[in-house]
């Protein structure tokens, strides 16, 4: 499987995902479309283009599993970190969770040195907490540590 076929599959499954959720919204009328009209059209186009991209590449090639795993390692790391961030947000609060998220993102994904990752995580975590919490007055979960 090459990049084009893998991209076609990603487009197809993203279209199916959007299709499932967009058909649950009201379509509206032809002269006044509802909230489902745009996502439904985009989902259908994604399914069609993904299918055409997958079928278009007729070359039978050997699947390079090691190369595929290497290419998917970084996106998988980001997905795992983001899922952990979402799960820990209510429990730990925004400041701690965002700082830990940034620390592991810099250290594990971007391969920064330890002290650079710590400094950037603390500065950006505290800065974003201050900006969104104080300047924009966004309500964040406080978690265990209330500041």
N, C-alpha and C positions, 0 to 999 in steps of 0.2 A: 504494500500500500504506500503510495507516494503522497506528497503534500496536497495535491489537487483532490485526490479521492478522500483523504481525511478531512479536508476543508469542506468538501461536499457533504460528508456525513454530519459534520458539525452544523452546517447550515440547515440540513434537513431536520435534525433533532431539535435545533433551536426553533425552527418553524412549527414543528409538532407541539413543542412546549407552549409557544405563543398561541397556537390554534386552540389548544385545550382551555387555556384561560380566557381567551378572547370570546369564545362562543358562550361563555357564562354571562357576558355583559349584554345589555339591550342593544339591538342593531339600529333601532329607530326606523324612520321612513326614508324613502329615496330622496325626497326634497329636504329632509332634516335628519341627517345620519346621527346615530347615537354614538356612545363612547366605544362601541366594539368595532366600528367600521374601519378605522385606521389600523389598529393592531391585527384585525382579521386579514386585511389586504397585505400587510407586511408579512404576516405568518404564511400566507399562501404563496407569496413571492419567494420567501425563503425556502419553503418546501420544494417549489418548482426548480429554483436555481440550484439547490443542493442536489436534487435528483439528477438534473441535467449534468452537473459537474461530475457527479459520481459515474454516470453512464458514459459520458464523453471520453474519458480516459480509458481506452481499450487495451492499453499495453499491460501485458501480464508480467509483473515484476515480482521479485522475491521480497518478502517483508523483512525489513531490517528492524528486528525487535529491540536490539540494544540501542540503536539510534533513536527509535521512537520513545523508548523509556527515558533516554537522556534529554530529549526535547520536551517531554512532559514533566520532568522532575521539578523545574522551577514553577510552572503554573500550579502543580499539585501542592508544592510547599506553600504557595500563597493562598490557595483554597483552604488548606488545613489551618494556617494561621488566622485567616479571616473567620472561619467557622469557630475557632477557639475564642477569638475576640468577641463574637456575637454571643456565645454561650456564657462567657465570663463577665460581660458588661454589667448585668444587673447585680451580680454577686460581688464583684470587686469595685465597681464604680468606674466612671469614665477616665479619671486621671491615671489610676493604676493600670487599668486595662489598656489604654492607649499607649502608655509608656512601655509596657511589656510587649505589646504588639509591635511597636516600632523597633524596640531592642532586638527582638527575634527576627524581624524583617531585615534589619541592617546586618545582623550577625550571621544568620542562617541562610538567607536568600542572597543578599548582596555581598557577603563575605568581607565586611568591614572588620578592622581590628577591634578587639574587645573594648578598649577604652574609648575609641571613636564611636562605637555603637552605643555605649552607655551614655556618653555626653550628648549625642544627637537625640537619643530617645528621651532623655530627661528634658532637654531644651524644647524639642518639638512637642512632646506630650504636655508639658506645663504651659507652653505658649498657646497651643490649640485649646487647652482647657480654659485658660484665661480669656482668650479672644472670644470663643463661643459662649463661655459661661458668663463673663462680666460685660464684655462689649456688646455682644449680640443678645444677651440674656436668654440663652437656650437652656432649658431644663435638662440636666443630665442625671442619670442614676448615680447616687452617692455611694452605694455599696457599703462595705464594712467600715471603710475609713472616711469619716466625714471631716472635711477641712473647713 
